[in-house]
């Protein structure tokens, strides 16, 4: 998800298509991410990076208002992270992410800025008989509208040479390793975005829309091909279980529903990751 998640990726380029089967309104996302870890001490790193998403909302049927200003949306994240060894078992990971999320029709405005931050402890045993990874922490995302940090839990275990599972939010996953280069998975995860709309849009019932959001729960199957130890190509196909595309007012209340019917999901791309 653009608004949710924690990433161990060093670089990523991907395409996502999330259509709505009934109203034929489709969201397409093009994403580029790069993170650069800089070693500052023994098992201590500073991470600098950026993440850009270009989102297109494509209604096949005319909307009952001028929706041209939400046809192209932009999300730009600036990542600043710090990782160090807390003790023999745990590492601390802190990530501060200023964000610009807007349709940018009039440059950059104050309402385009959001703040995301995560603080977590990371425990991992790669050399165990059944390798595992546990992440516990707190995550604050200004786009959710909740004024407090939310719990962050992620647990991974390779319980068999050919099988592993991950439990957590925003993603839970069950993986099958045909071998170390060909991996299949079944996943349940969250996706979506929350973007400021400059020059408020008049919508039916004499209301004004000042933001657009998409929230989905997706079930999918995927395939990953490891080109090298750290570089892989992966694709997922699936279907949204819950889907809400909404225009919101200044108080985040719904003023117009763009789409709500579940539809086909597709995502594919290349990534360089430490896992």
C-alpha positions as CSV (number, residue, x, y, z in Angstrom):
1,X,0.0,0.0,0.0
2,X,1.2,3.5,-0.7
3,X,-0.1,4.7,2.6
4,X,0.8,1.6,4.7
5,X,3.6,-0.7,5.1
6,X,7.2,-1.2,6.0
7,X,9.7,-1.9,3.2
8,X,13.0,-3.7,3.2
9,X,13.5,-2.9,-0.5
10,X,16.6,-1.0,-1.7
11,X,15.0,-0.4,-5.1
12,X,11.7,-1.1,-6.8
13,X,9.8,-0.3,-10.0
14,X,6.3,-1.7,-10.5
15,X,2.9,-1.3,-12.1
16,X,-0.5,-1.9,-10.4
17,X,-3.9,-2.1,-11.9
18,X,-7.0,-2.1,-9.7
19,X,-10.2,-1.8,-11.7
20,X,-13.8,-1.7,-10.5
21,X,-15.8,-4.4,-12.3
22,X,-19.2,-2.8,-12.1
23,X,-18.7,0.9,-12.6
24,X,-15.6,0.3,-14.8
25,X,-13.5,2.9,-12.9
26,X,-9.9,1.8,-12.8
27,X,-6.9,3.0,-10.7
28,X,-3.4,2.5,-12.3
29,X,-0.3,3.1,-10.2
30,X,3.2,3.5,-11.5
31,X,5.8,3.4,-8.7
32,X,9.6,3.9,-8.4
33,X,11.4,3.5,-5.1
34,X,15.1,3.8,-4.0
35,X,16.7,3.5,-0.6
36,X,20.4,3.9,0.1
37,X,21.8,2.5,3.4
38,X,24.9,4.4,4.6
39,X,27.1,2.6,7.2
40,X,27.8,5.0,10.1
41,X,29.2,2.5,12.6
42,X,29.4,-1.1,13.6
43,X,26.0,-2.5,12.7
44,X,24.7,1.0,12.4
45,X,23.1,2.5,9.3
46,X,21.6,5.8,8.1
47,X,19.0,5.2,5.3
48,X,18.2,7.9,2.8
49,X,15.6,7.4,0.0
50,X,12.6,8.3,-1.9
51,X,9.4,6.8,-3.2
52,X,7.3,8.2,-6.1
53,X,3.9,7.0,-7.2
54,X,1.9,8.3,-10.2
55,X,-1.7,7.3,-10.0
56,X,-4.3,7.5,-12.8
57,X,-8.0,7.3,-12.1
58,X,-9.8,6.3,-15.3
59,X,-13.6,6.3,-15.4
60,X,-15.0,4.5,-18.5
61,X,-18.4,6.2,-17.9
62,X,-18.7,10.0,-17.4
63,X,-18.8,11.2,-13.8
64,X,-21.7,13.6,-12.7
65,X,-19.1,16.4,-12.3
66,X,-15.8,17.5,-13.8
67,X,-13.4,14.9,-12.6
68,X,-10.4,15.9,-14.7
69,X,-8.4,17.2,-11.7
70,X,-8.4,13.8,-10.1
71,X,-7.3,12.0,-13.2
72,X,-3.6,12.2,-12.3
73,X,-2.4,12.0,-8.7
74,X,1.1,12.1,-7.2
75,X,2.6,10.7,-4.0
76,X,6.2,11.6,-3.1
77,X,7.8,10.2,0.0
78,X,11.2,11.2,1.4
79,X,12.6,8.5,3.6
80,X,15.0,9.1,6.5
81,X,15.8,6.0,8.5
82,X,18.2,4.9,11.3
83,X,19.1,1.3,12.2
84,X,21.4,0.2,15.0
85,X,22.0,-2.9,17.1
86,X,20.0,-2.5,20.3
87,X,21.4,-5.7,22.0
88,X,22.4,-9.2,21.0
89,X,18.9,-10.1,19.9
90,X,17.2,-6.9,18.8
91,X,17.8,-4.1,16.3
92,X,16.1,-0.7,16.4
93,X,14.6,0.6,13.2
94,X,13.3,4.2,13.0
95,X,11.9,5.7,9.8
96,X,10.6,9.3,9.3
97,X,8.8,9.9,6.1
98,X,7.6,13.4,5.0
99,X,5.1,13.0,2.2
100,X,3.6,15.1,-0.6
101,X,0.2,13.6,-1.7
102,X,-1.7,15.8,-4.2
103,X,-3.0,16.2,-7.7
104,X,-0.6,19.2,-8.0
105,X,-2.8,21.3,-10.3
106,X,-1.5,24.5,-8.6
107,X,2.0,23.7,-7.5
108,X,2.5,22.6,-3.9
109,X,0.2,23.7,-1.1
110,X,0.3,23.2,2.7
111,X,-2.5,20.6,2.6
112,X,-0.4,18.5,0.3
113,X,2.0,17.6,3.1
114,X,1.6,14.6,5.4
115,X,3.9,13.0,8.0
116,X,4.5,9.2,8.5
117,X,6.8,7.7,11.1
118,X,7.7,4.2,12.3
119,X,9.7,3.0,15.3
120,X,10.2,-0.7,15.7
121,X,12.4,-3.4,17.2
122,X,13.6,-6.2,14.8
123,X,14.7,-9.7,15.9
124,X,16.0,-12.2,13.4
125,X,17.6,-15.6,13.3
126,X,18.6,-16.7,9.8
127,X,20.8,-19.5,11.1
128,X,18.1,-21.3,13.1
129,X,16.7,-24.6,12.1
130,X,13.4,-22.8,11.4
131,X,14.5,-19.2,10.5
132,X,12.3,-16.4,11.7
133,X,11.9,-12.6,11.9
134,X,9.8,-10.6,14.3
135,X,9.1,-6.9,14.1
136,X,7.3,-5.1,16.9
137,X,6.7,-1.4,17.0
138,X,4.5,1.7,16.5
139,X,3.5,3.4,13.2
140,X,2.0,6.9,12.8
141,X,0.3,7.7,9.5
142,X,-1.3,11.2,9.2
143,X,-3.5,10.0,6.2
144,X,-5.5,7.6,8.5
145,X,-7.0,10.5,10.4
146,X,-6.1,8.8,13.8
147,X,-4.1,11.1,16.1
148,X,-2.2,8.3,17.8
149,X,0.5,5.8,16.7
150,X,-0.9,2.3,15.8
151,X,0.7,-1.0,16.8
152,X,2.9,-2.6,14.2
153,X,3.4,-6.4,14.3
154,X,5.0,-8.7,11.6
155,X,6.2,-12.3,12.1
156,X,7.9,-14.4,9.5
157,X,8.9,-18.1,9.9
158,X,10.4,-20.6,7.4
159,X,8.9,-23.6,9.1
160,X,9.9,-26.1,6.4
161,X,12.6,-26.0,3.6
162,X,9.8,-25.5,1.1
163,X,7.3,-23.5,3.1
164,X,7.1,-20.2,5.1
165,X,4.4,-17.8,6.4
166,X,4.2,-14.2,7.4
167,X,1.5,-12.9,9.8
168,X,1.0,-9.1,10.2
169,X,-0.5,-5.9,8.8
170,X,-0.6,-4.7,6.1
171,X,0.3,-8.2,4.7
172,X,-0.1,-11.8,5.6
173,X,1.4,-14.4,3.3
174,X,1.9,-18.2,2.8
175,X,4.9,-19.1,0.5
176,X,6.0,-22.2,-1.3
177,X,9.6,-22.5,-2.4
178,X,9.9,-24.7,-5.5
179,X,13.6,-23.9,-5.1
180,X,15.5,-20.8,-4.0
181,X,14.8,-19.1,-7.4
182,X,11.1,-19.9,-8.0
183,X,8.7,-19.0,-5.2
184,X,4.9,-19.0,-5.2
185,X,2.6,-17.3,-2.6
186,X,-0.9,-16.7,-1.5
187,X,-1.4,-13.3,0.2
188,X,-4.0,-11.2,2.0
189,X,-3.0,-7.5,2.1
190,X,-4.1,-3.9,2.3
191,X,-3.6,-1.4,-0.5
192,X,-4.7,2.1,-1.4
193,X,-4.0,5.8,-1.1
194,X,-5.1,9.1,0.4
195,X,-4.4,12.3,-1.7
196,X,-5.2,15.9,-1.3
197,X,-7.3,17.5,-4.1
198,X,-6.4,21.1,-4.8
199,X,-9.1,23.5,-6.1
200,X,-12.0,21.7,-4.4
201,X,-14.3,19.8,-6.7
202,X,-18.1,20.6,-6.6
203,X,-20.0,17.3,-6.5
204,X,-23.7,16.5,-6.3
205,X,-25.8,17.7,-3.4
206,X,-23.8,21.0,-3.3
207,X,-20.8,19.6,-1.5
208,X,-17.1,20.1,-2.1
209,X,-14.5,17.3,-2.4
210,X,-11.0,18.1,-1.1
211,X,-9.4,14.7,-1.0
212,X,-9.6,11.3,-2.8
213,X,-9.0,8.0,-1.1
214,X,-8.9,4.3,-2.1
215,X,-8.9,1.5,0.5
216,X,-8.9,-2.2,-0.5
217,X,-8.4,-5.6,1.0
218,X,-6.9,-7.9,-1.6
219,X,-6.5,-11.7,-1.8
220,X,-4.0,-12.8,-4.4
221,X,-1.6,-15.5,-5.7
222,X,1.8,-14.5,-6.8
223,X,5.1,-15.7,-8.4
224,X,8.6,-14.5,-7.7
225,X,11.7,-15.3,-9.8
226,X,15.0,-14.5,-8.2
227,X,17.4,-13.2,-10.8
228,X,20.2,-13.0,-8.2
229,X,20.5,-13.1,-4.5
230,X,19.0,-9.6,-4.0
231,X,17.2,-8.9,-7.4
232,X,13.9,-10.5,-8.3
233,X,10.9,-10.1,-10.6
234,X,7.5,-10.7,-9.1
235,X,3.8,-10.6,-10.1
236,X,0.5,-11.0,-8.3
237,X,-3.0,-11.5,-9.7
238,X,-6.0,-11.5,-7.4
239,X,-9.3,-9.9,-6.5
240,X,-10.3,-7.2,-4.1
241,X,-12.5,-8.4,-1.2
242,X,-13.4,-4.9,0.0
243,X,-13.0,-1.8,-2.1
244,X,-13.9,1.8,-1.4
245,X,-12.9,4.7,-3.7
246,X,-14.2,7.9,-2.1
247,X,-14.1,11.7,-2.5
248,X,-14.0,13.4,0.9
249,X,-14.5,16.9,2.3
250,X,-12.2,18.9,4.7
251,X,-13.5,16.8,7.6
252,X,-12.8,13.5,5.8
253,X,-16.5,12.8,5.4
254,X,-17.6,11.0,2.3
255,X,-19.2,13.3,-0.3
256,X,-19.1,11.0,-3.3
257,X,-18.4,7.3,-3.9
258,X,-16.3,6.7,-7.0
259,X,-16.4,2.9,-6.8
260,X,-17.2,0.2,-4.2
261,X,-17.5,-3.1,-6.1
262,X,-14.7,-5.6,-5.8
263,X,-12.6,-6.2,-9.0
264,X,-9.6,-7.8,-10.5
265,X,-6.1,-6.9,-9.1
266,X,-2.8,-7.1,-10.9
267,X,0.7,-6.0,-9.8
268,X,4.1,-6.7,-11.3
269,X,7.6,-5.3,-11.1
270,X,11.3,-5.6,-10.4
271,X,12.8,-5.1,-6.9
272,X,16.1,-5.2,-5.1
273,X,15.7,-6.3,-1.5
274,X,17.7,-7.4,1.5
275,X,15.2,-10.3,1.8
